[in-house]
Structure formats: C-alpha cells, structure tokens
Amino acid sequence: MMNKKVMIITGAGLAIGLAEALIYYNLGKNSKSEKFKFQVPKGNELVKTAGIVLLTSVATAALSNIIESSLETNTTSLVTA
C-alpha cells in the first residue's frame, strides 16, 4: 500500500504535470496562428497524455520516497555511530 507522502506527491505531480502538458500542447497548436485559442486534446490523445503524466508522477513519488528513506537511514547511522 502507498504511504500518504507518495500519494500526495503523485497527486501534486499529476495536477502540475497535466497543466504543464496542456500548456505545451497549446503552444504547439497555436504556434502558427495569430490568435491564441486554448484547446484540450480529445479522445485517445488526451488518454495518452494523462497516462504519461500519471506514470511520471508515480515515478517521481517513488524516487522521492527512495531518496528520503536513504537519507533517513544515513542520518540514523551517523547519529548512532
């Protein structure tokens, strides 16, 4: 089971990552138009984008958890030495 910190990091990463992906999507879609129009990808493209963002958010949370655990272990061993 995921701990609370991993879930928080994943959720925050998902929200920020999806917002970032939509910004990049719109920059690309509007690169040749004079007037900026906000768009959301439709169908399969939206599912792929959300899936990639979710995957990277979970990876970020897992890596953060591993690094934090490693630092806590190193700090504990230094204190008891």
N, C-alpha and C positions, 0 to 999 in steps of 0.2 A: 504494500500500500504506500502511496506517495505521502510524504510528510507535508505539513502546511506550507512551509517555505517554498518547496518545489512547486506546489500548486499556485502560490502567489506569483512566483517568478514566471511560470508558464503563462498564467493569465495576463500578467502585465506585458510579457513579451508578445503574446498573441494580439493584444489590443494595439500596442505600439507598432508591431511588425505589419499588421494588416493596414493600419493607417499609412505607414511608410510605403507599402506596396501599392496602395491606391494613389498616392502622390506620384510615384514613379510611372504608374500606368497612365495617369492623366497627363503627365509631362510628355510622354511618348505619343499619346493620342492627339495632343494639341500642338505638337511641335511644328506643324505646317499650317496651322490655322491662325487667323488674325485675332479671333475672339476665343478666350478660354472657356471651355464648357466642361464641367465636372461630369464624369461618367463612371459607372461601376461595371466591371466585366460581367458578362452574362453567362449563365449555364456552366458548361464544363471548364471554361477559363477561370471563372470565379472559384469553382471547387478546387482546381489545381493550385491556384494562388493561395487559398486558405489552407490547403493541405501542406504546402511547402512552409508557410509561415508557422503553422502548428508544429510541424516537425522540427524546425529550427528553434522554436520556443521551448519545446521539451528538451532538446539537446542542450540549450543554454542553461536551463534549470538543472539538468543532471550534472553538467560540468561544474556549475556553481556549487552544487551540493558536494561533489567530489573534492573540489578545491577547499571548501570550507572545512570539511571533515579532515582533510590532510593537514590544514593549518592548525586545527584544534588538537590533533594528535601530536604534531610537532611542538606546540606550545606546552601541552601537558608533559611531554617527555623532558622538555627543558626545565620546567618547574620542579619536577621530581628528581632531577639529576643532581 
